[in-house]
Amino acid sequence: SDIEAVLNLPVIEDTFALRAAIYRYDRSGYIRNVAYQDPNKLAGVEVFGAQLSDQIEDRGNRVIEGFRLGALWRVTDRFDIRFTAMGQDSDQDGIPTTDVLHGLYEQSRYARTDGSDEFQTDEMELYSLVLEYGAENWSLVSASSWVDYRADIDWDVGIFLLDSLGGLAEPPVWIYQNNDNERFTQEVRWAWDAGGRWRVLLGAYYEEHTSAFDQDMTWEGVIPSDPDLIWSELQQFSLFTDLRFSMTEHWELAAGARYYDYEVDHLGEFEGNVSTDQSSETSTTGKLGVNWTPDTTRAGENPLVYFTWSQGFRPGFPVGEASPDCDADGDGIIEGVGLPY
């Protein structure tokens, strides 16, 4: 079932307006949990004291709720302010995957010993503020945004360890994962059109991004939790420009450059081993191009032929040393694999 509501409200005519939307989507599941008739699961109950899930039908059912709010304030004929806020929550019972050892749309899953079941949730918030001023032949734009995203998943992974125990009893092994991300960005752009041959774009960009990933693997009732953690923080700043020069009515040259400077701090904890690393880079990328718009006598056609050479950009991240469990002699080569970490 779906429920949606939208409101458009002109608070001050031709000056200030609001638009709001809310929604809720209910999606039923189509996976069936057949653990109660799975001999490997039943053996796990006897051998390890595992607990079967009470949720049999409707595995993977999902509820999505969200909102969006937008506001436009036309301060003057040349100056606009736009604000946007969005949020969405997704809550899913069970993990909607099937097991190849069972029938179509069937899976076999435990519950945790405290009675809780598999689940998956997502939470997102986004806020955006755009200020734009437009003169006769130039414009200035400031765009700010902040995003907060969190995802949690708790699932029974014992089926992956079934063969290690001779295929007789499935261990109640669970993995809980949490992913937290926060990102703030700020961009400023100035565009100028001389009304003749030249067009110029100048801009600056700043970003802060924090990411934390936590994984907790437990053998229910037997082995205590052994959490792993990955945390990173990115800060980057860049300046960029794009220049266009019209040589004739049909030929245009384009050139651009981007200067960037970023730093990434990284922390990892695996099986009690903690490592910290850092990476950074400062450089410049470029772009060159030629555009051709040939004459055409056919109405409605606007052909364009172009050539572009450009360099891409993506921030790197540090890779630490392998843990002693994987690289006992410390030579940087993973034992038994023969490849560097």
Solvent accessible surface area in square Angstrom, and as a share of the most:
residue,aa,sasa,rsa
1,S,99,0.64
2,D,82,0.42
3,I,114,0.58
4,E,113,0.51
5,A,50,0.39
6,V,87,0.50
7,L,104,0.52
8,N,91,0.47
9,L,83,0.42
10,P,96,0.60
11,V,75,0.43
12,I,99,0.50
13,E,140,0.63
14,D,127,0.66
15,T,45,0.26
16,F,55,0.23
17,A,39,0.30
18,L,56,0.28
19,R,110,0.40
20,A,33,0.26
21,A,24,0.19
22,I,107,0.54
23,Y,52,0.20
24,R,91,0.33
25,Y,52,0.20
26,D,42,0.22
27,R,110,0.40
28,S,96,0.62
29,G,15,0.15
30,Y,145,0.55
31,I,2,0.01
32,R,84,0.31
33,N,2,0.01
34,V,1,0.00
35,A,2,0.02
36,Y,91,0.35
37,Q,105,0.47
38,D,7,0.04
39,P,99,0.62
40,N,30,0.15
41,K,0,0.00
42,L,75,0.37
43,A,28,0.21
44,G,0,0.00
45,V,48,0.28
46,E,145,0.65
47,V,98,0.56
48,F,48,0.20
49,G,51,0.49
50,A,7,0.05
51,Q,69,0.31
52,L,46,0.23
53,S,11,0.07
54,D,136,0.71
55,Q,44,0.19
56,I,63,0.32
57,E,98,0.44
58,D,60,0.31
59,R,0,0.00
60,G,8,0.08
61,N,26,0.13
62,R,82,0.30
63,V,40,0.23
64,I,25,0.13
65,E,77,0.34
66,G,12,0.11
67,F,81,0.34
68,R,102,0.37
69,L,64,0.32
70,G,12,0.12
71,A,19,0.15
72,L,62,0.31
73,W,116,0.41
74,R,109,0.40
75,V,55,0.31
76,T,73,0.42
77,D,145,0.75
78,R,102,0.37
79,F,54,0.23
80,D,27,0.14
81,I,37,0.19
82,R,97,0.36
83,F,74,0.31
84,T,27,0.15
85,A,6,0.04
86,M,62,0.28
87,G,6,0.06
88,Q,66,0.29
89,D,75,0.39
90,S,5,0.03
91,D,77,0.40
92,Q,16,0.07
93,D,64,0.33
94,G,0,0.00
95,I,11,0.06
96,P,46,0.29
97,T,66,0.39
98,T,68,0.40
99,D,11,0.05
100,V,146,0.84
101,L,109,0.54
102,H,49,0.22
103,G,37,0.36
104,L,148,0.74
105,Y,113,0.43
106,E,39,0.18
107,Q,0,0.00
108,S,3,0.02
109,R,14,0.05
110,Y,0,0.00
111,A,5,0.04
112,R,32,0.12
113,T,69,0.40
114,D,117,0.61
115,G,42,0.40
116,S,50,0.32
117,D,32,0.17
118,E,3,0.01
119,F,65,0.27
120,Q,54,0.24
121,T,29,0.17
122,D,35,0.18
123,E,86,0.39
124,M,52,0.23
125,E,75,0.34
126,L,48,0.24
127,Y,74,0.28
128,S,26,0.17
129,L,72,0.36
130,V,28,0.16
131,L,60,0.30
132,E,61,0.27
133,Y,80,0.30
134,G,26,0.25
135,A,29,0.22
136,E,158,0.71
137,N,69,0.35
138,W,86,0.30
139,S,32,0.20
140,L,76,0.38
141,V,17,0.10
142,S,28,0.18
143,A,29,0.23
144,S,27,0.17
145,S,31,0.20
146,W,87,0.30
147,V,39,0.23
148,D,38,0.20
149,Y,74,0.28
150,R,89,0.32
151,A,23,0.18
152,D,12,0.06
153,I,36,0.18
154,D,9,0.04
155,W,66,0.23
156,D,4,0.02
157,V,7,0.04
158,G,0,0.00
159,I,42,0.21
160,F,145,0.60
161,L,57,0.29
162,L,15,0.07
163,D,125,0.65
164,S,84,0.54
165,L,71,0.35
166,G,59,0.56
167,G,28,0.27
168,L,138,0.68
169,A,10,0.08
170,E,5,0.02
171,P,1,0.01
172,P,2,0.01
173,V,3,0.02
174,W,0,0.00
175,I,23,0.12
176,Y,59,0.23
177,Q,42,0.19
178,N,16,0.08
179,N,51,0.26
180,D,45,0.24
181,N,31,0.16
182,E,86,0.39
183,R,93,0.34
184,F,77,0.32
185,T,23,0.13
186,Q,46,0.21
187,E,42,0.19
188,V,60,0.34
189,R,80,0.29
190,W,82,0.29
191,A,40,0.31
192,W,84,0.29
193,D,65,0.34
194,A,45,0.35
195,G,73,0.71
196,G,56,0.54
197,R,141,0.51
198,W,117,0.41
199,R,108,0.39
200,V,25,0.15
201,L,53,0.26
202,L,84,0.42
203,G,12,0.12
204,A,30,0.23
205,Y,46,0.18
206,Y,70,0.27
207,E,6,0.03
208,E,68,0.31
209,H,33,0.15
210,T,46,0.27
211,S,26,0.17
212,A,27,0.21
213,F,60,0.25
214,D,45,0.23
215,Q,44,0.20
216,D,33,0.17
217,M,81,0.36
218,T,19,0.11
219,W,49,0.17
220,E,18,0.08
221,G,80,0.77
222,V,85,0.49
223,I,94,0.48
224,P,110,0.69
225,S,57,0.37
226,D,67,0.35
227,P,70,0.44
228,D,27,0.14
229,L,60,0.30
230,I,60,0.30
231,W,83,0.29
232,S,28,0.18
233,E,61,0.27
234,L,21,0.11
235,Q,82,0.37
236,Q,12,0.05
237,F,83,0.35
238,S,0,0.00
239,L,86,0.43
240,F,42,0.17
241,T,39,0.22
242,D,23,0.12
243,L,67,0.33
244,R,64,0.23
245,F,50,0.21
246,S,34,0.22
247,M,65,0.29
248,T,77,0.45
249,E,153,0.69
250,H,51,0.23
251,W,105,0.37
252,E,23,0.10
253,L,74,0.37
254,A,11,0.08
255,A,36,0.28
256,G,14,0.13
257,A,43,0.33
258,R,55,0.20
259,Y,84,0.32
260,Y,14,0.05
261,D,60,0.31
262,Y,12,0.05
263,E,72,0.32
264,V,8,0.05
265,D,42,0.22
266,H,34,0.15
267,L,52,0.26
268,G,1,0.01
269,E,57,0.25
270,F,83,0.35
271,E,106,0.47
272,G,58,0.56
273,N,54,0.28
274,V,93,0.53
275,S,43,0.27
276,T,95,0.56
277,D,44,0.23
278,Q,113,0.50
279,S,32,0.20
280,S,76,0.49
281,E,82,0.37
282,T,75,0.44
283,S,45,0.29
284,T,80,0.46
285,T,19,0.11
286,G,18,0.17
287,K,63,0.27
288,L,104,0.52
289,G,8,0.08
290,V,49,0.28
291,N,28,0.14
292,W,91,0.32
293,T,57,0.33
294,P,31,0.19
295,D,116,0.60
296,T,56,0.33
297,T,144,0.84
298,R,170,0.62
299,A,107,0.83
300,G,81,0.78
301,E,72,0.32
302,N,141,0.73
303,P,50,0.32
304,L,96,0.48
305,V,81,0.46
306,Y,139,0.53
307,F,136,0.57
308,T,71,0.41
309,W,119,0.42
310,S,67,0.43
311,Q,94,0.42
312,G,71,0.68
313,F,61,0.25
314,R,212,0.77
315,P,40,0.25
316,G,33,0.32
317,F,145,0.61
318,P,15,0.09
319,V,98,0.56
320,G,18,0.17
321,E,159,0.72
322,A,19,0.14
323,S,26,0.17
324,P,86,0.54
325,D,103,0.53
326,C,59,0.35
327,D,11,0.06
328,A,85,0.66
329,D,99,0.51
330,G,61,0.58
331,D,88,0.46
332,G,33,0.32
333,I,64,0.33
334,I,31,0.16
335,E,80,0.36
336,G,92,0.88
337,V,92,0.53
338,G,52,0.50
339,L,113,0.56
340,P,97,0.61
341,Y,135,0.51
